[in-house]
Amino acid sequence: MRARVSLTGQSTSVDEELTGRENLILSALLRGYRRAAARERADRLLTAFDLGDAADRLLKTYSGGERRRIDIAASIVVTPELLFLDEPTTGLDPRSRNQVWDIVRAMVDVGTTVLLTTQYLEEADRLAHLVALIDGGKVVANGTPADLRKAAGAATLRLRVRDAAKRDEAAERLTRHLGAPVQWDQESGRLSVRIDVPGRAARAVAELDEAGVEVAEFAAEQPTLDEAFLALTGHRPAAAQDTDETKQEAAR
């Protein structure tokens, strides 16, 4: 049973005083590989995880992204049927996060079932076939990402007018045409309004143009999982709140 299930936790489970190659060889030996086979398996994993250049460096010199990749590699020396990943991309830069996402997709493609916990709902939206939203230790909803996004309601029209002096006029016309309140995001300079009736968004943008309110950019966007979480719980997920607090602190 242990050979069929593996876990990669938040904290690294590999030895910082060994090289990446040595860590993988040791993991293979502990799982029953003979030495020659352990070396071969380590080399294949180092190549697959794009760690060839770092293979013979001590783990304590690795970047955060390299550490997460070697940790996951050590967890799948024997390819498991079920892999638990506990917040595998927390604290990683966007490039490293994308690399971990590619690893997860590749494992699913070869038949491994991955149970992923994450505070980044964008990550869940991109990777998961099924999602369970948990708030306060309780599951508040579960289903496909598309099903959960429906909880947030209609799509949203977001646009930015070229002349800031005409922003209020644009908001008034959008409210009248779409029958919903308009919000203004000061940071992005964009107006946003819910689209309750499909097809009205394009007509609303055309009406602004006819009225001489030039639109610099616009997009009709489906609800995100963050917005679904907000609709279901009344507050944003922890990761989104942390991001907001970081921005506020940086602005002081």
C-alpha positions as a Markdown table, in Angstrom:
| # | Residue | x | y | z |
|---|---|---|---|---|
| 1 | Met | 0.0 | 0.0 | 0.0 |
| 2 | Arg | 2.8 | 2.4 | 0.8 |
| 3 | Ala | 4.3 | 1.9 | -2.7 |
| 4 | Arg | 0.9 | 3.1 | -4.2 |
| 5 | Val | 0.6 | 6.3 | -2.2 |
| 6 | Ser | 3.1 | 9.2 | -1.8 |
| 7 | Leu | 3.1 | 12.6 | 0.0 |
| 8 | Thr | 4.9 | 15.8 | -0.6 |
| 9 | Gly | 4.4 | 18.1 | 2.4 |
| 10 | Gln | 5.0 | 21.8 | 2.8 |
| 11 | Ser | 8.4 | 21.3 | 4.4 |
| 12 | Thr | 11.2 | 19.6 | 2.4 |
| 13 | Ser | 11.8 | 15.9 | 3.2 |
| 14 | Val | 15.2 | 15.7 | 1.6 |
| 15 | Asp | 18.7 | 16.2 | 3.1 |
| 16 | Glu | 20.3 | 19.6 | 2.6 |
| 17 | Glu | 23.8 | 18.2 | 3.1 |
| 18 | Leu | 23.4 | 15.9 | 0.1 |
| 19 | Thr | 23.4 | 16.8 | -3.6 |
| 20 | Gly | 20.2 | 16.5 | -5.6 |
| 21 | Arg | 21.5 | 13.4 | -7.2 |
| 22 | Glu | 22.5 | 11.8 | -3.9 |
| 23 | Asn | 19.0 | 12.5 | -2.5 |
| 24 | Leu | 17.3 | 10.8 | -5.3 |
| 25 | Ile | 19.6 | 7.8 | -5.2 |
| 26 | Leu | 19.1 | 7.5 | -1.5 |
| 27 | Ser | 15.3 | 7.7 | -1.9 |
| 28 | Ala | 15.5 | 5.0 | -4.6 |
| 29 | Leu | 17.6 | 2.7 | -2.5 |
| 30 | Leu | 15.2 | 3.0 | 0.5 |
| 31 | Arg | 12.4 | 2.0 | -1.9 |
| 32 | Gly | 14.1 | -1.2 | -2.9 |
| 33 | Tyr | 16.1 | -0.3 | -6.0 |
| 34 | Arg | 19.5 | -1.8 | -6.6 |
| 35 | Arg | 22.4 | 0.7 | -6.7 |
| 36 | Ala | 22.7 | 0.7 | -10.6 |
| 37 | Ala | 19.0 | 1.0 | -11.0 |
| 38 | Ala | 18.8 | 3.8 | -8.3 |
| 39 | Arg | 21.4 | 5.8 | -10.2 |
| 40 | Glu | 19.5 | 5.3 | -13.5 |
| 41 | Arg | 16.2 | 6.4 | -11.9 |
| 42 | Ala | 17.8 | 9.4 | -10.3 |
| 43 | Asp | 19.3 | 10.5 | -13.7 |
| 44 | Arg | 15.9 | 10.1 | -15.4 |
| 45 | Leu | 14.1 | 12.2 | -12.8 |
| 46 | Leu | 16.8 | 14.9 | -12.8 |
| 47 | Thr | 16.4 | 15.2 | -16.6 |
| 48 | Ala | 12.6 | 15.2 | -16.4 |
| 49 | Phe | 12.5 | 17.8 | -13.7 |
| 50 | Asp | 15.0 | 20.1 | -15.5 |
| 51 | Leu | 17.5 | 19.7 | -12.7 |
| 52 | Gly | 20.5 | 18.4 | -14.6 |
| 53 | Asp | 22.6 | 21.5 | -14.0 |
| 54 | Ala | 21.9 | 21.4 | -10.3 |
| 55 | Ala | 22.3 | 17.6 | -9.9 |
| 56 | Asp | 25.7 | 17.7 | -8.1 |
| 57 | Arg | 25.1 | 20.8 | -6.0 |
| 58 | Leu | 24.3 | 20.6 | -2.3 |
| 59 | Leu | 20.6 | 21.0 | -1.7 |
| 60 | Lys | 21.2 | 23.9 | 0.6 |
| 61 | Thr | 22.3 | 25.9 | -2.4 |
| 62 | Tyr | 19.1 | 25.3 | -4.3 |
| 63 | Ser | 16.5 | 28.0 | -5.1 |
| 64 | Gly | 13.0 | 27.6 | -3.8 |
| 65 | Gly | 11.7 | 26.3 | -7.1 |
| 66 | Glu | 14.6 | 23.8 | -7.4 |
| 67 | Arg | 13.9 | 22.6 | -3.8 |
| 68 | Arg | 10.2 | 22.0 | -4.5 |
| 69 | Arg | 11.0 | 20.1 | -7.7 |
| 70 | Ile | 13.6 | 17.8 | -6.1 |
| 71 | Asp | 11.2 | 17.2 | -3.2 |
| 72 | Ile | 8.5 | 16.1 | -5.6 |
| 73 | Ala | 10.9 | 14.0 | -7.6 |
| 74 | Ala | 12.0 | 12.2 | -4.4 |
| 75 | Ser | 8.3 | 11.5 | -3.7 |
| 76 | Ile | 7.8 | 9.7 | -7.1 |
| 77 | Val | 10.9 | 7.6 | -7.3 |
| 78 | Val | 8.4 | 4.8 | -7.3 |
| 79 | Thr | 5.5 | 6.3 | -9.4 |
| 80 | Pro | 2.5 | 6.3 | -7.0 |
| 81 | Glu | -1.1 | 5.7 | -7.9 |
| 82 | Leu | -2.1 | 8.5 | -5.5 |
| 83 | Leu | 0.0 | 11.6 | -4.7 |
| 84 | Phe | -0.8 | 14.1 | -2.0 |
| 85 | Leu | 0.7 | 17.6 | -2.6 |
| 86 | Asp | 0.4 | 20.0 | 0.2 |
| 87 | Glu | 0.6 | 23.6 | -1.0 |
| 88 | Pro | 3.5 | 22.8 | -3.4 |
| 89 | Thr | 3.9 | 26.3 | -4.9 |
| 90 | Thr | 3.6 | 28.5 | -1.8 |
| 91 | Gly | 6.3 | 31.2 | -1.9 |
| 92 | Leu | 7.5 | 30.3 | -5.4 |
| 93 | Asp | 8.0 | 32.9 | -8.2 |
| 94 | Pro | 5.8 | 32.7 | -11.3 |
| 95 | Arg | 8.3 | 30.7 | -13.4 |
| 96 | Ser | 8.9 | 28.1 | -10.7 |
| 97 | Arg | 5.1 | 27.8 | -10.1 |
| 98 | Asn | 4.5 | 27.1 | -13.7 |
| 99 | Gln | 7.2 | 24.5 | -13.7 |
| 100 | Val | 5.5 | 22.7 | -10.8 |
| 101 | Trp | 2.2 | 23.0 | -12.6 |
| 102 | Asp | 3.7 | 21.3 | -15.6 |
| 103 | Ile | 5.0 | 18.5 | -13.4 |
| 104 | Val | 1.5 | 17.9 | -11.9 |
| 105 | Arg | -0.1 | 17.8 | -15.4 |
| 106 | Ala | 2.6 | 15.3 | -16.5 |
| 107 | Met | 1.9 | 13.0 | -13.6 |
| 108 | Val | -1.8 | 13.1 | -14.2 |
| 109 | Asp | -1.2 | 12.2 | -17.8 |
| 110 | Val | 0.6 | 9.0 | -16.8 |
| 111 | Gly | -2.3 | 8.0 | -14.6 |
| 112 | Thr | -1.4 | 9.3 | -11.1 |
| 113 | Thr | -4.3 | 10.7 | -9.1 |
| 114 | Val | -3.1 | 14.0 | -7.5 |
| 115 | Leu | -4.9 | 15.4 | -4.4 |
| 116 | Leu | -3.7 | 19.0 | -4.2 |
| 117 | Thr | -4.2 | 21.4 | -1.3 |
| 118 | Thr | -3.7 | 25.1 | -2.1 |
| 119 | Gln | -4.7 | 28.6 | -1.0 |
| 120 | Tyr | -4.3 | 29.8 | -4.6 |
| 121 | Leu | -7.7 | 29.3 | -6.3 |
| 122 | Glu | -6.2 | 30.2 | -9.7 |
| 123 | Glu | -4.0 | 27.1 | -9.2 |
| 124 | Ala | -7.0 | 24.9 | -8.4 |
| 125 | Asp | -8.8 | 26.3 | -11.4 |
| 126 | Arg | -6.0 | 25.5 | -13.8 |
| 127 | Leu | -5.1 | 22.1 | -12.5 |
| 128 | Ala | -8.0 | 20.4 | -10.9 |
| 129 | His | -10.8 | 18.4 | -12.5 |
| 130 | Leu | -12.7 | 18.5 | -9.2 |
| 131 | Val | -12.4 | 21.1 | -6.5 |
| 132 | Ala | -13.6 | 21.2 | -2.9 |
| 133 | Leu | -13.8 | 24.7 | -1.3 |
| 134 | Ile | -13.0 | 24.6 | 2.4 |
| 135 | Asp | -13.7 | 27.4 | 4.9 |
| 136 | Gly | -13.1 | 27.2 | 8.6 |
| 137 | Gly | -12.3 | 23.5 | 8.2 |
| 138 | Lys | -15.6 | 22.7 | 6.5 |
| 139 | Val | -16.3 | 21.9 | 2.9 |
| 140 | Val | -18.7 | 24.6 | 1.7 |
| 141 | Ala | -19.0 | 23.4 | -1.9 |
| 142 | Asn | -17.5 | 20.9 | -4.3 |
| 143 | Gly | -17.7 | 20.2 | -8.0 |
| 144 | Thr | -15.9 | 21.1 | -11.3 |
| 145 | Pro | -14.3 | 24.5 | -11.5 |
| 146 | Ala | -17.0 | 25.5 | -14.0 |
| 147 | Asp | -19.8 | 24.4 | -11.7 |
| 148 | Leu | -18.3 | 26.4 | -8.8 |
| 149 | Arg | -17.8 | 29.5 | -10.8 |
| 150 | Lys | -21.5 | 29.6 | -11.5 |
| 151 | Ala | -22.0 | 30.3 | -7.8 |
| 152 | Ala | -20.5 | 33.7 | -8.4 |
| 153 | Gly | -23.3 | 34.5 | -10.8 |
| 154 | Ala | -23.1 | 36.4 | -14.1 |
| 155 | Ala | -20.0 | 37.4 | -16.1 |
| 156 | Thr | -18.5 | 40.9 | -15.6 |
| 157 | Leu | -17.7 | 43.6 | -18.2 |
| 158 | Arg | -14.5 | 45.4 | -17.3 |
| 159 | Leu | -13.4 | 48.4 | -19.3 |
| 160 | Arg | -11.2 | 51.5 | -19.1 |
| 161 | Val | -12.0 | 54.8 | -20.9 |
| 162 | Arg | -9.3 | 56.7 | -22.6 |
| 163 | Asp | -10.3 | 60.0 | -21.1 |
| 164 | Ala | -10.5 | 59.8 | -17.3 |
| 165 | Ala | -12.7 | 62.9 | -17.2 |
| 166 | Lys | -15.5 | 60.8 | -18.9 |
| 167 | Arg | -15.4 | 58.0 | -16.4 |
| 168 | Asp | -18.5 | 59.2 | -14.5 |
| 169 | Glu | -20.4 | 59.5 | -17.8 |
| 170 | Ala | -19.3 | 56.0 | -18.8 |
| 171 | Ala | -20.4 | 54.6 | -15.5 |
| 172 | Glu | -23.8 | 56.3 | -15.7 |
| 173 | Arg | -24.4 | 55.0 | -19.2 |
| 174 | Leu | -23.3 | 51.5 | -18.3 |
| 175 | Thr | -25.7 | 51.4 | -15.3 |
| 176 | Arg | -28.6 | 52.6 | -17.4 |
| 177 | His | -27.9 | 50.1 | -20.2 |
| 178 | Leu | -27.0 | 47.1 | -18.1 |
| 179 | Gly | -29.2 | 47.7 | -15.1 |
| 180 | Ala | -26.4 | 47.0 | -12.5 |
| 181 | Pro | -24.2 | 49.2 | -10.4 |
| 182 | Val | -20.7 | 50.0 | -11.7 |
| 183 | Gln | -17.6 | 49.6 | -9.6 |
| 184 | Trp | -14.3 | 51.5 | -10.2 |
| 185 | Asp | -11.0 | 50.0 | -9.4 |
| 186 | Gln | -8.6 | 52.8 | -8.6 |
| 187 | Glu | -5.5 | 50.7 | -9.0 |
| 188 | Ser | -6.2 | 49.5 | -12.5 |
| 189 | Gly | -8.5 | 52.5 | -13.5 |
| 190 | Arg | -11.1 | 50.0 | -14.8 |
| 191 | Leu | -14.8 | 50.1 | -14.5 |
| 192 | Ser | -16.6 | 46.8 | -13.9 |
| 193 | Val | -20.3 | 45.8 | -14.1 |
| 194 | Arg | -22.2 | 42.5 | -14.0 |
| 195 | Ile | -23.7 | 41.3 | -17.2 |
| 196 | Asp | -27.0 | 39.7 | -16.3 |
| 197 | Val | -28.3 | 39.4 | -19.9 |
| 198 | Pro | -25.9 | 37.8 | -22.4 |
| 199 | Gly | -25.3 | 40.0 | -25.5 |
| 200 | Arg | -25.8 | 43.3 | -23.8 |
| 201 | Ala | -22.1 | 43.9 | -23.1 |
| 202 | Ala | -21.2 | 44.5 | -26.8 |
| 203 | Arg | -24.2 | 46.9 | -27.2 |
| 204 | Ala | -23.2 | 48.8 | -24.1 |
| 205 | Val | -19.7 | 49.3 | -25.4 |
| 206 | Ala | -21.0 | 50.4 | -28.8 |
| 207 | Glu | -23.3 | 52.9 | -27.1 |
| 208 | Leu | -20.4 | 54.5 | -25.3 |
| 209 | Asp | -18.5 | 54.9 | -28.6 |
| 210 | Glu | -21.6 | 56.5 | -30.2 |
| 211 | Ala | -21.8 | 58.9 | -27.3 |
| 212 | Gly | -18.2 | 60.0 | -27.8 |
| 213 | Val | -16.8 | 58.1 | -24.8 |
| 214 | Glu | -13.8 | 56.3 | -26.2 |
| 215 | Val | -13.0 | 52.9 | -24.7 |
| 216 | Ala | -9.3 | 52.1 | -24.4 |
| 217 | Glu | -9.8 | 48.4 | -23.5 |
| 218 | Phe | -12.6 | 46.1 | -22.5 |
| 219 | Ala | -13.3 | 42.4 | -21.8 |
| 220 | Ala | -16.2 | 40.3 | -20.7 |
| 221 | Glu | -14.8 | 37.9 | -18.0 |
| 222 | Gln | -16.4 | 34.9 | -16.4 |
| 223 | Pro | -16.4 | 34.7 | -12.6 |
| 224 | Thr | -13.2 | 33.4 | -11.0 |
| 225 | Leu | -13.0 | 30.7 | -8.2 |
| 226 | Asp | -12.0 | 33.6 | -5.8 |
| 227 | Glu | -15.3 | 35.3 | -6.6 |
| 228 | Ala | -17.1 | 32.0 | -6.2 |
| 229 | Phe | -15.5 | 31.6 | -2.7 |
| 230 | Leu | -16.6 | 35.1 | -1.8 |
| 231 | Ala | -20.2 | 34.4 | -3.0 |
| 232 | Leu | -20.3 | 31.2 | -0.9 |
| 233 | Thr | -18.6 | 32.4 | 2.3 |
| 234 | Gly | -18.9 | 36.2 | 2.4 |
| 235 | His | -15.2 | 36.7 | 2.4 |
| 236 | Arg | -12.2 | 36.1 | 0.1 |
| 237 | Pro | -9.8 | 33.2 | 0.5 |
| 238 | Ala | -6.8 | 33.5 | 2.8 |
| 239 | Ala | -4.3 | 33.8 | -0.1 |
| 240 | Ala | -6.2 | 36.7 | -1.7 |
| 241 | Gln | -6.5 | 38.5 | 1.7 |
| 242 | Asp | -2.7 | 38.1 | 2.2 |
| 243 | Thr | -2.1 | 39.6 | -1.2 |
| 244 | Asp | -4.3 | 42.6 | -0.4 |
| 245 | Glu | -2.6 | 43.2 | 2.9 |
| 246 | Thr | 0.8 | 43.0 | 1.2 |
| 247 | Lys | -0.3 | 45.7 | -1.3 |
| 248 | Gln | -1.7 | 47.9 | 1.5 |
| 249 | Glu | 1.5 | 47.6 | 3.4 |
| 250 | Ala | 3.6 | 48.4 | 0.4 |
| 251 | Ala | 1.5 | 51.5 | -0.3 |
| 252 | Arg | 2.2 | 53.0 | 3.1 |
